[in-house]
Amino acid sequence: MPKKISVVIPTYNRLNLLVNCLDALNKQSIPADDFEVIVVNDGPSEEIIEELDRRSENYTFRLVVRCTAEKKGPAAARNLGWLMASAQLVAFTDDDCLPQEDWLKGFMDHHQARELVAYSGKTVVPLYAEPTDFALNTARLSEADFITANCACTKAALFKTGGFDEQFSMAWREDSDLEFKLMLANVPIYRNEQAVVVHPVREAAWGISLKEQRKGIFDVLLFKKYPGLYRQKIQRSPLWNYYVIVVLCILGLVTALGGHSRLSAGITFVMLVLIIGFALKRLQKTSRSRSHVAEMLITSVFIPFLSVYYRIYGSIRYRKMLF
């Protein structure tokens, strides 16, 4: 029987999260015969295939499991998934998300068999009273116009735009890239508040914000492809505070080596004031636990330098400057 909607979920050896997502999909309010779920692991994994094959009898929907030939990122996994989809409408979510029971119904009720169209659902990120900085950043997903944690596109729209750009090898900006391609191809994107996905905040390692700075490489790629849309929808102005901190650090070292100790001390003082101000800004509306405060103070010292480094690296790699 032809499916009315296909669901594509990229994953990377996160079986515990993926199972929760699949359990949520098993509770969809539409008939199980109306949809299929295609799970694509980013890279070969016999464990994922064997475990999901064992669990498949627990699901009322059709479950398809595939692996990409090599690890290339979620964009490549999604491309493999939607190309396999049997339905003309393809919904995307992530393995750490929990689609609510009317999620697919919300997309289908508004679809009306349009050939070229995309939909952006409503994403809910539950937060504690005193969230961490990482949790607060995750919560920004609920404000995004278009994210792959909760969207749907027709296959015709995906074919017209070429799908996901596999140059985005991390889970970062590949959704904005698809959004911009849809916009430039004049494919309408409708907001659908009835298609709800809950995106819980995952446990994060101490200092996770330092690792996150590597994503800046793909900001450069997105800026190279769509400079106007990037400034309009992503980052209106350069990260001047980061660049000022880095420049002050260099000036402080140069003046110290040149024997101008008082000038170096003054420059260093201004730099530290900016770093402390940055840390205090990150602590607004977030947890005041000792561990979290220490994390904010320490990581705020390194974030400007890492961010500038990765943007310079991206600028060299993609031959496009992004400040």
N, C-alpha and C positions, 0 to 999 in steps of 0.2 A: 504494500500500500504506500503510495507517495506521501512523504512527510510534508506538513505545512510549514514547519520551521525547524532549522538545525541549530544546535548549540555547539560552539567551539570553545574549548578550554585548553590553553597552553599550560604546561606544567614542567617542573624540573625536579624530579625526585623528592617531591613533597607529598608523600602519600597520605599522611595524617590530615593535612589540610584538604587535599583533593577529595578524600572520602566524605568529609563534612559537606563539601560543595555538592557532590553527587547525591548525598542523602537529601539535601534540600531540593534538588531537582526532581527527586523521586516523589515529592509532595506537591508538584505542580497541579494547578486546578484544571488544566486542559487534559483531555484524554492522552494517555501515554502513547497511543498509536499516532498521534498528531506530530510528535517530535522525536528527534534523535539527538544523542550527545556524542560529540567527537572529541576525544581527549588526545592531545598530541604532546608527547614528552620531548623536551629539547635535547635530543641526543639519544643514542641507543640505551635501552634499559630493559633487560629481561625481567627484572623484579616488578616494574610497573605493569608490564604486559601480563605476567603470570598472576599477580595479585588482583588486578582488575578483572581478569578472566574468571578467577575464582569467585569474585564478588558479583559478577554480572547477573547471576540468577536472583540476586536480591532486588534488582531494579526492574521496574515495569516497562521502562523505555528501552529503545535500542541503543546499545552502547558500542561505540567503535573506538578502538585504541590503536594509535600508531606512534611511531618514533621517527624523528628526523634522522638522516644519515649521520649527521654530526651536530655538535652543539653550535648553534648559530644565533640563539636568542629567541624571545617570544614572537617577534615579528615573523620569522621563518616558520615557526610552529603554527601560527595562526593561518599563514598562507596555505600550508599543507592541509590544514583543517577545512577551510572554507572551499578549497578546490575539490575536496571530497564530498562536500555537503550535497545531499539529495534534494533538499528544499530550496526554493528560490529566495527565501528570507533567512538570513543567517544572524543569529544572536551571539555576542561575545561576552564572556565573563572570565574571571581569573580563579585560580584554584584556592585562593584564600578568601573568596567571597561566598555569601550565602544568599542566593536568589530567593525572594519571597514567593509564596505560593501562586500569586497572580502575575508573576514576572512575565512569563511568556504570553499569557492571556492579554496583558497590557499592550505588548507589541502587536499581537495578531488583531486585536480589536481595532487598532488604529491604522492597520496596514492598507486594507482595501485594494490589494493586488496592484499597487503602483509598481512600475518597472524600475525606475531610478529614484531611490529614496533611501534615507538613513534616519535612524532614530537614536536619541540619547535619553537614557532612563534616569531615574532618580537614585542616587547613591547615598546611603545613610552610614555614617561612621560614628558608632557609639563611643563616648568619652567619659572618663571618670571626672569627678569634681576637680581634681588637680592633675591634669594630664602631663605627660612628659613633652618635651620639645618635639620628639619624634612622633608622638601621637597627634600633636597639634598640626604638624606638617601633613600627616596622613589625612587628617580631617579636611584638608583643603580639597580633597577629591570630591567632596560633596558640593563644592562650589564650581567645579570645572564644567565647561560647556559640553565636552565630548571626551569620554574616557573609555578604554577598551574593557574596563571592569564591568561596564553596563551600557552596551550599545547594540544596535542591530543595523544591518545593511542588506540590500538585495544583492544577489550575486551579480546582476547586471551592473550595479553601481561599482562593485568591487572590480569587475573586469574592466570597466571603463577607466578607473583610476589606477589600475595595476595592483590593487591591494596594498599590503604593507611593505614599506621599504626595508629590506633586510640589512641595509647598512646600519640601522639602529639595532645593534646587537645586545643592548641591555633593555630592561623594561623602563624606558624613559624616552619620551617625546615621539615614540612611534605612533601613538594615538593622535597627537596633534598633527603629525605629518599626514595621516589619513584624513583628518578633519579638513586640513587646508586643501588637500587634493580634491576632496568632495566639493568644497566651496568653489574652487577654481573651475571645476567641471560642471558647475551649476546644478549639482545634485542637492536637492533640498534636505536639510537636517531638521527634524522636528523634535521638540522636547516632549517627552512622555512621562508624566509624573506617576502614571499608574504602573509602570514597569520598575519595580523597586528591588534593589540589591543592597544587602547589608554588608559592609566591608569592615570587619573587626580589625582592631589594631594588633598587629603581631608583636610578640615579645622581641625586643631588639637588644643586641649586644651593647655594652657600655661603649660609648664613643662612636656609635653608628653614623653620626653626622660626618665624621671624617671620611669614611668609606663612600658616603653618598656624593661627595664632591666630584668623584670621577664622572658622574653623569653630565658634568659641564661640557664634556667632549661632544655630546650629542646635541647640546644647545647650539653649539657652533654649526653643526651639520644642518639643523633646522633653520638657523638664521641664514645660512648660505642659500638654501633652497627657497625660502620665503621671507626675505628681510622685512618687507612691509607688514605682513601678517604677524611675524614674530614680535615686532615692536608694538603692534596694535593689541595683541592678545596674550603675549607671554611676558615680556619684559620691556616696559616703556623706556627705561633709561639704564645706562650702564651701572654696574655695581661700584660706584665711585668710592664708597667707604672701604671696600676691599683693596682697591688700587692705591688709595691714599696710605693705608696701613703698610702695604708692601713697599711703597716708595719711601715712606718715613723710616722703615727698618733699614733699607739700603743706605739712605742718607746718614742715618745714625752710625752705621758701621764705617762708612767712608770718612765721616768727620772724626770718629774715634781713632781710626788708623792714621789720620792726618795730624793727630795731636791736638785736636780741638775738643777737649774733653767736656767743657761747659756747654758748648753748642750741641755736642752729641747727647749729653744728658737731657737738654731741653727738648730735642727732637724725640728722644726715647720716651720722655714723659708724655708728650702729646700723643704718641703712638699708643702708649698704655691706656691713656684716657679713652681713646677711641675703641680699643679692644674691650675695656671694662663696660663702656656704654653699649657695645654690641652684645656682650654677655647679659647685661641687665635687660636689654630689650628682649632677648630670647627667654628670659626668666619670667616675663610678664605673663600672667594667667597660666603659669605652669607650676609643676611640683616644686616644693621648697625642701624636699628631703635632702639630707647632707650629700648623698651620692649624686643626686641630680644636679644640685648646685655646683658641686665639684666638677661634674662632667661639663656643665655649661661654661664654667670659667676656663677649664683647660682646653676644651675643643675650640673655644672662641679665639684662642691664641693662634691655632693652626689653620682654622677654616679659611681665612682670607688668603693665606699663602697657597693652600691646596687648590682652592677655587681658581685663583689666577694661574697657577701652574697648568691645571687641566684645560683651561680655556686657551692658554697659549699653545699647549700641545694640540688641541683641536684645531686651532687656527693654522698651525703648520700642516697638520694632517689633511685638512680640507681646503687649505689655501684661501681662507676667508677670515678676516679679523672680526672678532666679537669682543667688545669692551662692556 
